[in-house]
């Protein structure tokens, strides 16, 4: 008997401010982030359309975009599944993040404004508050906002969107390293020297501290993905091969 689509509950979309396809992409992404859509389960595009209160057309278009981003895999005449990234996928993602976020941190230090530094420190304060509340989801939102502020200094909206896509794919792993190899407080602490370097206008230190933070996260998640894939790949060897260019 063919596998049946898994039941899922999603909120109907609000009246459109962006296109219905954009809203649908955002809704599916959020469902993946929250765990409402689980990796490996089969879901129906018809069901998603009904839950969101839209036609099948924007759902199909959204799923095509998310397939291109590597988040989902379409199964003809059956539905779609959220993709579980393997260790090579994770290594490639963090190689890209290093190529984008290290130069962005240097640019931010080169042209840092008081408003930027204040914004970064405010996000870090919110991250630390989330640590005290044991709220990982809120912590990760402010973590992402902090990285957004740095990336925004490039003036490149496509870069921000690409990094968001990359983060969403690795988030499917569980995909912070929390409670596996480091805690929220440790992650927050890795951001402080990045902010300090940007505030000081120290271009070299900004790049180095961002490289450490992204590389450290990448190595841990590659190891996590390798373990979940059955340990057939040596994470250290893969990181050396696929690490920073």
C-alpha positions in Angstrom: 0.0 0.0 0.0 1.4 3.5 -0.9 2.5 5.6 2.0 -0.2 8.0 3.1 0.6 11.7 3.7 1.2 12.7 7.3 -1.3 14.9 9.0 -0.2 18.5 9.8 -1.9 21.6 11.3 -1.0 25.0 9.9 -2.6 28.4 10.4 -4.4 30.0 7.4 -2.4 32.8 5.8 -3.2 36.4 6.5 -4.4 38.7 3.8 -1.5 39.1 1.3 1.1 41.8 1.9 3.6 39.9 -0.1 2.7 37.4 -2.9 0.8 34.3 -1.9 3.8 32.2 -3.1 6.2 34.2 -0.9 3.8 33.8 2.1 3.5 30.1 1.5 7.3 29.7 1.3 7.6 31.6 4.6 4.8 29.5 6.2 6.4 26.2 5.2 9.8 27.4 6.4 8.4 28.3 9.7 6.6 24.9 10.0 10.0 23.2 9.4 11.7 25.5 12.0 9.0 24.8 14.6 9.0 21.1 14.0 5.4 21.0 12.7 6.8 19.5 9.5 9.1 16.6 10.3 12.0 15.4 8.2 11.3 12.2 6.3 7.5 12.3 6.7 5.4 12.4 3.5 3.1 15.5 3.3 0.4 16.4 0.8 0.5 19.7 -1.2 -3.3 19.5 -1.2 -3.4 19.3 2.6 -0.9 22.3 2.9 -3.1 24.3 0.5 -6.2 23.6 2.5 -4.5 24.4 5.9 -3.2 27.7 4.6 -6.4 28.6 2.9 -4.8 29.0 -0.6 -5.1 27.3 -3.9 -2.7 24.6 -4.9 -0.8 26.9 -7.3 1.1 29.0 -4.8 1.9 25.8 -2.8 3.3 24.1 -5.9 5.4 27.2 -6.7 6.6 27.4 -3.0 7.6 23.7 -3.0 9.6 24.2 -6.2 11.5 27.1 -4.6 12.1 25.0 -1.5 13.2 22.1 -3.6 15.8 24.3 -5.3 16.9 25.5 -1.8 17.4 21.9 -0.8 14.8 21.9 2.0 12.3 19.6 0.5 12.1 16.7 -2.0 9.1 16.3 -4.3 7.7 12.8 -4.9 5.6 12.7 -8.1 1.9 12.2 -7.5 2.5 11.6 -3.8 3.6 14.8 -2.1 6.8 16.0 -0.5 9.3 15.3 2.3 11.5 17.6 4.3 15.1 16.7 3.5 17.5 15.6 6.2 20.9 17.1 5.2 23.8 14.7 5.2 27.4 15.6 6.5 28.5 16.6 3.0 25.5 18.9 2.6 26.3 20.6 6.0 30.0 21.0 5.1 29.1 22.6 1.8 26.6 24.9 3.6 29.1 26.2 6.1 31.7 26.6 3.4 29.3 29.0 1.7 28.5 30.7 5.0 32.2 31.4 5.6 32.6 32.8 2.1 29.7 35.2 2.7 29.7 36.0 6.4 33.4 36.6 7.0 33.7 39.4 4.4 30.4 40.8 5.7 31.9 41.1 9.2 34.9 42.8 7.8 32.7 45.2 5.9 30.7 45.9 9.0 33.8 46.8 11.0 35.1 49.0 8.2 31.9 51.1 8.2 30.4 50.5 11.6 28.0 53.1 12.9 26.8 53.7 16.4 23.3 52.4 15.4 24.8 49.2 14.1 26.8 48.5 17.2 23.8 49.4 19.4 21.6 47.0 17.4 24.1 44.2 17.7 24.4 44.6 21.4 20.7 44.7 21.8 20.3 41.4 19.9 23.0 39.9 22.1 21.2 41.1 25.2 18.0 39.5 24.0 20.0 36.2 23.3 21.3 36.3 26.9 17.7 36.9 28.2 16.5 33.9 26.2 19.3 31.8 27.8 17.9 32.7 31.3 14.4 31.7 30.1 15.7 28.5 28.5 14.0 29.6 25.3 16.0 28.1 22.5 13.6 29.2 19.7 13.7 32.8 20.9 17.5 32.7 21.2 17.9 31.4 17.7 15.6 34.2 16.3 17.8 36.9 17.9 20.9 35.0 16.8 19.6 35.2 13.2 18.7 38.9 13.6 22.2 39.6 14.8 23.7 37.9 11.7 21.2 39.8 9.6 22.4 43.2 10.9 26.0 42.3 10.0 25.0 41.0 6.5 22.9 44.1 5.9 26.1 46.2 6.0 26.9 44.7 2.5 23.7 46.2 1.1 23.0 42.9 -0.6 19.5 41.5 0.0 20.2 38.3 -2.0 23.1 37.5 0.3 20.8 37.8 3.4 18.2 35.6 1.7 20.8 33.0 0.7 22.2 32.8 4.3 18.7 32.4 5.6 18.1 29.5 3.2 21.4 27.9 4.3 20.5 28.3 8.0 17.1 26.8 7.5 18.5 23.6 5.9 20.9 23.0 8.8 18.2 23.8 11.3 16.4 20.6 10.2 19.1 18.6 12.0 17.7 19.8 15.3 20.0 22.1 14.1 21.4 24.0 16.7 24.3 22.3 18.6 22.4 23.0 21.8 22.5 20.2 24.4 24.7 18.2 22.1 28.1 19.8 22.3 27.6 23.3 23.6 24.9 25.3 25.4 23.1 28.6 24.6 25.4 30.6 26.8 28.5 29.4 25.0 26.9 30.3 21.6 26.1 33.7 22.9 29.6 34.2 24.1 31.0 33.5 20.6 29.2 36.5 19.3 30.6 39.0 21.8 34.1 39.3 20.3 32.6 39.7 16.9 30.6 42.7 18.1 33.6 44.1 20.0 35.7 43.9 16.9 33.1 45.6 14.7 32.6 48.3 17.4 36.4 48.9 17.5 36.6 49.1 13.7 39.1 46.2 13.7 38.6 44.7 10.3 41.0 41.8 10.8 39.6 40.8 14.2 36.0 41.0 12.9 36.8 38.5 10.1 38.8 36.2 12.4 36.1 36.1 15.1 33.3 35.5 12.6 35.4 32.7 11.0 35.9 31.1 14.3 32.2 31.2 15.2 30.9 29.9 11.9 33.7 27.3 11.6 33.1 26.0 15.1 29.4 25.7 14.5 30.0 24.0 11.1 32.4 21.4 12.6 30.0 20.5 15.3 27.0 20.1 12.9 29.1 18.1 10.4 30.0 15.7 13.2 26.3 15.6 14.3 25.2 14.9 10.7 27.8 12.2 10.3 26.7 10.5 13.5 23.0 10.6 12.4 24.0 9.2 9.0 25.5 6.2 10.7 29.1 7.3 11.1 30.3 6.1 7.7 32.0 9.5 7.0 34.8 10.8 9.2 33.5 14.3 10.1 37.1 15.7 10.6 38.2 14.5 7.2 35.1 16.0 5.5 35.6 19.3 7.2 39.2 19.5 6.2 38.2 18.7 2.6 35.2 21.0 2.5 36.2 23.7 5.0 37.2 27.3 4.3 38.5 28.1 0.9 
